[in-house]
Amino acid sequence: MVKQIERDEVRALLAAGAQLVDVLPEREYADEHLEGAVNVPATAIGPDTVGALRRDRPVIVYCYDRE
């Protein structure tokens, strides 16, 4: 299920053990990302990358757009 959430809910989910995924390209992820986030570039999303995420915990996916 996809759902847009606000900052307070992100914090609560992370405190409860949610996984944080940054979908920016590796170079942009290396420049700046949220603490604790793993990088799964949007162009690389597939069975191999998604399979590495735990199904028993929520997943928060984000992409920082500087524009």
PyRosetta script that sets phi, psi and omega in degrees:
from pyrosetta import init, pose_from_sequence

init()
pose = pose_from_sequence("MVKQIERDEVRALLAAGAQLVDVLPEREYADEHLEGAVNVPATAIGPDTVGALRRDRPVIVYCYDRE")
pose.set_psi(1, 131.9)
pose.set_omega(1, 178.4)
pose.set_phi(2, -99.8)
pose.set_psi(2, 134.5)
pose.set_omega(2, -178.4)
pose.set_phi(3, -150.8)
pose.set_psi(3, 131.8)
pose.set_omega(3, 175.2)
pose.set_phi(4, -82.9)
pose.set_psi(4, 132.7)
pose.set_omega(4, -178.6)
pose.set_phi(5, -128.6)
pose.set_psi(5, 160.8)
pose.set_omega(5, -179.5)
pose.set_phi(6, -96.3)
pose.set_psi(6, 171.1)
pose.set_omega(6, -174.5)
pose.set_phi(7, -54.1)
pose.set_psi(7, -44.1)
pose.set_omega(7, -178.5)
pose.set_phi(8, -62.9)
pose.set_psi(8, -39.1)
pose.set_omega(8, 179.0)
pose.set_phi(9, -70.3)
pose.set_psi(9, -34.8)
pose.set_omega(9, 175.4)
pose.set_phi(10, -60.0)
pose.set_psi(10, -48.0)
pose.set_omega(10, -179.6)
pose.set_phi(11, -59.5)
pose.set_psi(11, -43.9)
pose.set_omega(11, -179.8)
pose.set_phi(12, -64.6)
pose.set_psi(12, -43.1)
pose.set_omega(12, 179.4)
pose.set_phi(13, -64.9)
pose.set_psi(13, -42.2)
pose.set_omega(13, 178.3)
pose.set_phi(14, -63.4)
pose.set_psi(14, -40.4)
pose.set_omega(14, 178.1)
pose.set_phi(15, -63.4)
pose.set_psi(15, -27.5)
pose.set_omega(15, -180.0)
pose.set_phi(16, -90.1)
pose.set_psi(16, 2.5)
pose.set_omega(16, 174.8)
pose.set_phi(17, 104.2)
pose.set_psi(17, 13.2)
pose.set_omega(17, 178.3)
pose.set_phi(18, -64.0)
pose.set_psi(18, 156.2)
pose.set_omega(18, 177.7)
pose.set_phi(19, -95.6)
pose.set_psi(19, 138.2)
pose.set_omega(19, -178.0)
pose.set_phi(20, -111.2)
pose.set_psi(20, 122.0)
pose.set_omega(20, -175.9)
pose.set_phi(21, -122.8)
pose.set_psi(21, 123.1)
pose.set_omega(21, 175.7)
pose.set_phi(22, -97.5)
pose.set_psi(22, 126.0)
pose.set_omega(22, -176.2)
pose.set_phi(23, -101.6)
pose.set_psi(23, 15.0)
pose.set_omega(23, 176.4)
pose.set_phi(24, -71.6)
pose.set_psi(24, 159.3)
pose.set_omega(24, 173.0)
pose.set_phi(25, -58.5)
pose.set_psi(25, 153.0)
pose.set_omega(25, -175.3)
pose.set_phi(26, -50.9)
pose.set_psi(26, -43.3)
pose.set_omega(26, -177.0)
pose.set_phi(27, -62.1)
pose.set_psi(27, -44.1)
pose.set_omega(27, 179.5)
pose.set_phi(28, -69.9)
pose.set_psi(28, -36.5)
pose.set_omega(28, 176.1)
pose.set_phi(29, -61.0)
pose.set_psi(29, -43.4)
pose.set_omega(29, -179.5)
pose.set_phi(30, -62.9)
pose.set_psi(30, -33.9)
pose.set_omega(30, -179.9)
pose.set_phi(31, -68.8)
pose.set_psi(31, -41.2)
pose.set_omega(31, -176.2)
pose.set_phi(32, -165.7)
pose.set_psi(32, 128.7)
pose.set_omega(32, 175.3)
pose.set_phi(33, -155.3)
pose.set_psi(33, 163.6)
pose.set_omega(33, 178.4)
pose.set_phi(34, -72.4)
pose.set_psi(34, 142.6)
pose.set_omega(34, 179.9)
pose.set_phi(35, -57.6)
pose.set_psi(35, 132.6)
pose.set_omega(35, 178.0)
pose.set_phi(36, 89.0)
pose.set_psi(36, -6.1)
pose.set_omega(36, -179.2)
pose.set_phi(37, -77.3)
pose.set_psi(37, 145.0)
pose.set_omega(37, 171.2)
pose.set_phi(38, -102.8)
pose.set_psi(38, 153.6)
pose.set_omega(38, -178.4)
pose.set_phi(39, -101.9)
pose.set_psi(39, 122.4)
pose.set_omega(39, 171.7)
pose.set_phi(40, -133.0)
pose.set_psi(40, 90.7)
pose.set_omega(40, -177.7)
pose.set_phi(41, -53.5)
pose.set_psi(41, 139.8)
pose.set_omega(41, -177.8)
pose.set_phi(42, -54.2)
pose.set_psi(42, -35.6)
pose.set_omega(42, -179.0)
pose.set_phi(43, -73.0)
pose.set_psi(43, -12.2)
pose.set_omega(43, -178.4)
pose.set_phi(44, -106.9)
pose.set_psi(44, 2.3)
pose.set_omega(44, -178.3)
pose.set_phi(45, -66.7)
pose.set_psi(45, 127.5)
pose.set_omega(45, 179.9)
pose.set_phi(46, -171.2)
pose.set_psi(46, -175.1)
pose.set_omega(46, -177.3)
pose.set_phi(47, -55.9)
pose.set_psi(47, -37.8)
pose.set_omega(47, -178.4)
pose.set_phi(48, -68.5)
pose.set_psi(48, -41.0)
pose.set_omega(48, -177.5)
pose.set_phi(49, -79.8)
pose.set_psi(49, -42.5)
pose.set_omega(49, -179.9)
pose.set_phi(50, -68.7)
pose.set_psi(50, -32.5)
pose.set_omega(50, 179.2)
pose.set_phi(51, -63.2)
pose.set_psi(51, -20.2)
pose.set_omega(51, 179.3)
pose.set_phi(52, -78.0)
pose.set_psi(52, -13.5)
pose.set_omega(52, 179.7)
pose.set_phi(53, -84.6)
pose.set_psi(53, 148.9)
pose.set_omega(53, 179.9)
pose.set_phi(54, -80.4)
pose.set_psi(54, 131.6)
pose.set_omega(54, -179.1)
pose.set_phi(55, -78.8)
pose.set_psi(55, -15.2)
pose.set_omega(55, -176.8)
pose.set_phi(56, -92.6)
pose.set_psi(56, 5.0)
pose.set_omega(56, 179.2)
pose.set_phi(57, -131.1)
pose.set_psi(57, 143.8)
pose.set_omega(57, 177.2)
pose.set_phi(58, -60.5)
pose.set_psi(58, 152.3)
pose.set_omega(58, 177.9)
pose.set_phi(59, -119.0)
pose.set_psi(59, 125.4)
pose.set_omega(59, 175.7)
pose.set_phi(60, -106.1)
pose.set_psi(60, 118.9)
pose.set_omega(60, -179.9)
pose.set_phi(61, -107.7)
pose.set_psi(61, 132.4)
pose.set_omega(61, 178.6)
pose.set_phi(62, -141.2)
pose.set_psi(62, 160.5)
pose.set_omega(62, 177.0)
pose.set_phi(63, -144.9)
pose.set_psi(63, 120.4)
pose.set_omega(63, 179.5)
pose.set_phi(64, -86.3)
pose.set_psi(64, 119.9)
pose.set_omega(64, 179.6)
pose.set_phi(65, -108.1)
pose.set_psi(65, 115.7)
pose.set_omega(65, -176.8)
pose.set_phi(66, -77.1)
pose.set_psi(66, -10.4)
pose.set_omega(66, -177.4)
pose.set_phi(67, -87.6)
pose.dump_pdb("model.pdb")
